[in-house]
Amino acid sequence: MTAIKPLTSFRQRKSGSASSSPSRRRGSRSRSRSRSPGRPPRSSRRSASASHQADRKEVRKEILEVKLTPLVLKPFGNSINRYNGEPEHREKNDLPHKTTQVHTGSFSLQEKFHLPQESSYLSTQYSLRPRREEIKLKEIDAQEEKIVKEGPTSLRTFEVTTKQLKEVEFGGVPGVLTIMLGLPAFLFLLLLMCKQKEPSLLNFPPPLPALSDLWDARVFGLYLVWFFLQALFYLLPIGKVVEGTPLADGRRLKYRLNGFYAFILTSGLVGASLLWDVELYYVYNHFLQFALAATVWAVVLSVYLCARALKAPRNDLSPASSGNAIYDFFIGRELNPRIGTFDLKYFCELRPGLIGWVVINLVMLLAEMKVQNRAFPSLAMILVNSFQLLYVVDALWNEEALLTTMDIIHDGFGFMLAFGDLVWVPFIYSFQAFYLVAHPNELSWPAASLIVALKLCGFIIFRCANSQKNAFRKNPNDPKLAHLKTIHTSTGKNLLVSGWWGFVRHPNYLGDLIMALAWSLPCGFSHILPYFYVIYFTALLVHREARDEHHCKRKYGLAWEKYCQRVPYRIFPHVY
């Protein structure tokens, strides 16, 4: 406690003089020294000692006592003193100015002085406050402290919501409407073109079949059996359980990693069907009907997801949702829709579509042998099947890596992912195998060797880059990663700037594109149609890279700009 006396209290008082305070001036009727509580009436005579005691009490009343209270102002995440992990540079003499107010009765004195700067950049402010306000100020401080502790979550939610209303992707509502209506139509045009004897662009558009030839209730029923069979495999209590990345409210959802086991069980069933002489050629013969069945189911699932998201808590909403009904139907409003422990998005990402892609490739291999009267499949078909089988097995074996992708942590589950996972992946990614059934290409062994070398090159880049990233995310202090250079960010995480991630910013995308080219080369150069996948995949990854850049720049700020300076090329070294 520090007591500060006003200047007047040090002056020599005259007998019977009034206080210098306005409320105690001579002649004031509101409050006088003679009427102060605890004093004898004016008529009573006081001794010299009593008069001296009264004067001492009067002096005490005029002493203004203030408490020197330190207020520690803690910097927030976006404080000007710390920007994205980088302390603001200050000169030695660049010290913050502080203002102290001294209230004395009816006037206030403001005095500026300098405080030394802490090395930790925590600013400390001292304020002189009257004791009579101490209780009130303590209550205010307690409320402010509560706001600081509880504020970040609601503040983040508000900031995210505000940005969502302003930032939409894919061209907003007109763009997503075009995609939702155009992609299914484009898919069927590609499949119809591929079935033509001469799939040249000059023959576009292909003749359209009757609607009755596209819809088959039996095919739809078979597709539902496939979908729910994979759901049953997903529910099997085999495989380890891991936690996903923290959600906005701090929760971490649990996921069971049994995709590879589901693939093994599926392979066993397919092998058994071959032993039992099940006609798998039926799938090729009704390929368009299966594609339409999958499309219808994707739309039904999207409608269900949209309806259930209306009742979803705010914390369960996707950061990508905007509040617009059409846009959210496409991008997905709910981030992790679950029925109990059954995660719908996580299930659809790897199971029905990805495993179905391998089954369709096998069906095309058998169909090629039947259509072309071959005793063995062509070398081109073997390469396509082998390359894509390796890709799918690798994805299922490294299933945990899916939990850190943009699809899981950022995008909601709506039409975009439902159609992409259930329709686009199995029916477009198997396009090379579907093309080779009716358009064979005899491949020489030297050419096949070069294509294999290209495939292995892309796979090594893809797998090593992803493994390095996943290992660093799991344990940044791993001694095996000690040689890697990093840039620290304000989020507490580090950015890799060496190894594969110092080569280009997205080396996994580079490996993906090299593998995509290797998948198409076995089809030859007679038509551009088998290379549609490479063209589409390049556009997809360039667009996804742009989305990654946008999110990382907003998340890491200055640290991301430094990373971009250190690693200037995005996907293709010295090109892009």
Secondary structure, 3 states (H helix, E strand, C coil): CEEECCHHHHCCCCCCCCCCCHHHCCCCCCCCHHHCCCCCCCCCCCCHHHHHHHHHHHHHHHCEEEEEEEEEECCCCCCCCEECCEECCCCCCCCCEEEEEEEECCEEEEEEEECCCCCCCCEEEEEEEEHHHHHHHHHHHHHHHHHHHHHHHHHHHHHHHHHHHHCCCCCHHHHHHHHHHHHHHHHHHHHHHHHCCCCCHHHCCCCCCCHHHHCCHHHHHHHHHHHHHHHHHHHCCCCCEEECCCCCCCCCCEEECCHHHHHHHHHHHHHHHHHCCCCCHHHHHCHHHHHHHHHHHHHHHHHHHHHHHCCCCHHHECCCCCCCHHHHHHHCCECCCEECCEEHHHHHHHHHHHHHHHHHHHHHHHHHHHHCCCCCCCHHHHHHHHHHHHHHHHHHHCHHHHHHCHHHHCCCCCHHHHHHHHHHHHHHCCHHHHHHHHCCCCCCHHHHHHHHHHHHHHHHHHHHHHHHHHHHHHCCCCHHHCCCCEEECCCCCEEECCHHHHCCCCHHHHHHHHHHHHHHHHHCCCCCHHHHHHHHHHHHHHHHHHHHHHHHHHHHCHHHHHHHHHCCCCCCCCCC
